[in-house]
Amino acid sequence: MWPLWPLAALLALSQALPFEQRAFWDFTLDDGLPMLNDEEASGAETTSGIPDLDSLPPTYSAMCPFGCHCHLRVVQCSDLGLKAVPKEISPDTTLLDLQNNDISELRKDDFKGLQHLYALVLVNNKISKIHEKAFSPLRKLQKLYISKNHLVEIPPNLPSSLVELRIHDNRIRKVPKGVFSGLRNMNCIEMGGNPLENSGFEPGAFDGLKLNYLRISEAKLTGIPKDLPETLNELHLDHNKIQAIELEDLLRYSKLYRLGLGHNQIRMIENGSLSFLPTLRELHLDNNKLSRVPAGLPDLKLLQVVYLHTNNITKVGVNDFCPVGFGVKRAYYNGISLFNNPVPYWEVQPATFRCVTDRLAIQFGNYKK
């Protein structure tokens, strides 16, 4: 009965932030706010994100590739040293797991007949070439995991049914215009760990997408990209080379409720920059080079968590976090991290944190030169 657990883990997917893949199924363990489910994907058909197993034809139990484990429409062929996608996969398969193999190419007919496939896992192979029609039979594919391969470009002709694409840790340097054309159901893209620079995004590269979640971490960005989807609720750009946030960098992203900018080289956040984020709830600015608390935090009425640890902050003003007076901010802070900064904490006035739910929510101390 052990093969049942991968399907259960996938169907239970509800949290994915901040995303950091340690193994294939690790996304079920991620911390943070729940990511919007498939039902909330703009432009998507009404769906719970779970394939309707009762509507599928009976299982072809006799069909199972050699060495694989097959049960309840789950075909698990991981860690077998496969050089190619195996044949004789049951046409009613909904989850195909091919991670940790030696597959180098996806050919035209590799997925022929798999019209019911819901999730395809190709993590940690050696894929460098994908035929332009390789995904054509996958008319119901919603989740494609093709991270940790040798891809130098976004795969062509992705299925229009796709909701989630995880393609991090490849060799992609360019995102051309039109590569995501027709993907009206897509709400999540994870493309960190690629050598992407700001110049690698062609104007209009994300046209037509209504994403909720986008992660471009561990890349070579020197600034916040200005042409990402306006629909984003979560944007993660940690572990890049961003040095400053200028006034209109965040103008497009007024729907963000979580912004990750940790582990960059940010020295300056221009006054007024954060005013474009009225719905922001969580802001990550840890491990940067800030010398002061960013201006504008008291005006963000829904902000609840601010990470500012491991910066160069030397002073915290009494009105840096909370608005003047009481009863103005609608959401009280439940987390402010200021540890590992050269600020003299004994000089910080208690009133500085008058809009914090609990004193344990404030983290000070542990500064090391």
Number of C-alpha atoms within 10 A of each C-alpha: 5 7 14 13 11 16 18 10 15 17 14 12 18 18 18 21 21 20 19 17 16 8 10 17 12 13 20 15 16 17 13 13 15 12 19 17 17 22 14 17 20 16 14 18 13 10 13 12 18 13 18 11 13 7 7 14 10 12 14 16 12 10 13 19 17 11 11 16 15 23 17 17 24 22 22 22 24 20 16 15 14 17 13 16 21 15 14 11 23 21 20 21 23 24 23 22 21 28 26 20 21 19 21 19 18 19 16 15 15 19 21 15 15 22 17 23 24 22 24 19 21 25 25 24 23 19 23 17 16 18 16 14 16 21 23 18 19 23 17 18 25 23 23 21 21 24 26 22 21 18 23 16 18 19 18 16 17 23 22 19 20 24 23 21 20 21 26 27 23 24 19 20 20 19 19 16 14 15 18 23 16 17 21 20 24 27 28 27 19 21 22 28 22 22 19 22 17 16 13 16 19 14 15 16 20 21 17 15 23 22 25 24 24 23 23 23 28 22 22 21 23 17 19 19 15 16 16 21 20 19 18 23 22 25 23 22 26 25 22 25 21 21 19 19 18 16 15 14 18 19 14 17 24 18 17 24 20 25 22 21 25 24 22 24 20 24 17 16 19 16 13 14 18 24 19 19 22 17 18 25 19 22 21 21 26 24 22 24 21 24 17 19 20 19 17 19 21 18 18 22 19 20 26 20 20 21 20 27 25 23 26 20 20 14 17 18 14 16 18 18 25 25 20 14 10 9 10 13 18 12 16 19 25 17 20 22 20 25 22 21 26 19 21 14 15 7 10 14 13 10 12 16 21 20 22 21 15 13 13 10 15 17 16 16 15 13 16 9 6
